């Protein structure tokens, strides 16, 4: 009975990460999307949005694996950490954004993605800790 409870607790971060990654994927293309240029050209902020879309997709796949593969859950949570770190660093650090601070990419996309990927990172850490606790018991 105790083992089932711990197993359920270690799956909760995976569910939260999946929800966050869905928000990242959908948001990076809609309500959290970076600037759109009036002339239809793509600026660096567009490519930051595309990278965030890809990182969100990878994070969603990892979350699904964490939920489906209890025996590999610790590894999946740990492999989510660099994906989240890249998500935090992508808008504005790894991929430049518009130079004007009042632009949508700087006011909406960057802070939202930093918050979402940071929350996913914390959930992955929590999941790894909960899974580690399960593995340590005889």
Secondary structure, DSSP 8 states (H G I E B T S, - for coil): -HHHHHHHHHHHHHHHHHHHHHHHHHHTTTTT-----TTS---HHHHHHHHHHHHHHHHHHHHHHHHH-GGGHHHHHHHHHHHHHHHHHHBTTTB---SSTTSHIIIIIHHHHHHHHHHHHHHHHHHHHHHHHHHH--
